[in-house]
Amino acid sequence: MDEVIARNRAAYDRIAEDFAARNPDVPAPYLAFADEFQRRADGPLLDLGCGPGRDLAFWAGRGVAAVGLDLSAAMLRAARTRVQAPLVQGDLLRLPFRAGVFGGVWCSAALLHLPKAAASAALADMRRVLRPGGPLLLSLQEGDGESWQRWPGENADRFFARYRAEEVGELLRGVGFTLLGRERDVTPTGKRWLCHLAAAG
């Protein structure tokens, strides 16, 4: 596990600015859940895997207080140029926050960088830091298997775990979440994404 985390961190440290340039817009499935997420979030938002701050900026524009956490120091430096929110370096398996401190957790394309064997533990920690009834937005690549992928033109490999919709539902229920909705999206390059809205029990 430590090797996966270290290699992902090194990759994102290397590609941070290129990643930001290639991913400038909040995806449509996220926008479809934004109003319901905000309605349910009673307290500050935690953006897990906040990257270069795209979604933090989106929420700041809606007047929502948020904290960003990312594995990569370079990603956090890029985020600092975009937002004034508190930023924390850390990983999904060791969230450095007290129980019940957040009104909502926003986890965009981050859990998929952990092996599936670690997914339940990471989701349980997200549940721990959420207030009862707080919403979780979780986006994952749809598909099967686990593999490393090289970033175009760089010596930077990222780990990906892909999920079927039924797998995600079982994982969420297993750690105390109730699934509220699911959206699918296909990118212009053919990658399939699942976006889930759930609530902490």
Stockholm file with secondary structure:
# STOCKHOLM 1.0

chainA/1-201         MDEVIARNRAAYDRIAEDFAARNPDVPAPYLAFADEFQRRADGPLLDLGCGPGRDLAFWAGRGVAAVGLDLSAAMLRAARTRVQAPLVQGDLLRLPFRAGVFGGVWCSAALLHLPKAAASAALADMRRVLRPGGPLLLSLQEGDGESWQRWPGENADRFFARYRAEEVGELLRGVGFTLLGRERDVTPTGKRWLCHLAAAG
#=GR chainA/1-201 SS CHHHHHHHHHHHHHHHHHHHHHCCSCCHHHHHHHHHHHHHCCSCEEEETCTTSHHHHHHHHTTCCEEEEESCHHHHHHHHTTCCSCEEECCTTSCCSCTTCBSEEEEESCGGGSCGGGHHHHHHHHHHHBCTTCEEEEEEEBSSCEEEEECTTSSCEEEEECBCHHHHHHHHHHTTEEEEEEEEEECTTCCEEEEEEEEEC
#=GC SS_cons         CHHHHHHHHHHHHHHHHHHHHHCCSCCHHHHHHHHHHHHHCCSCEEEETCTTSHHHHHHHHTTCCEEEEESCHHHHHHHHTTCCSCEEECCTTSCCSCTTCBSEEEEESCGGGSCGGGHHHHHHHHHHHBCTTCEEEEEEEBSSCEEEEECTTSSCEEEEECBCHHHHHHHHHHTTEEEEEEEEEECTTCCEEEEEEEEEC
//
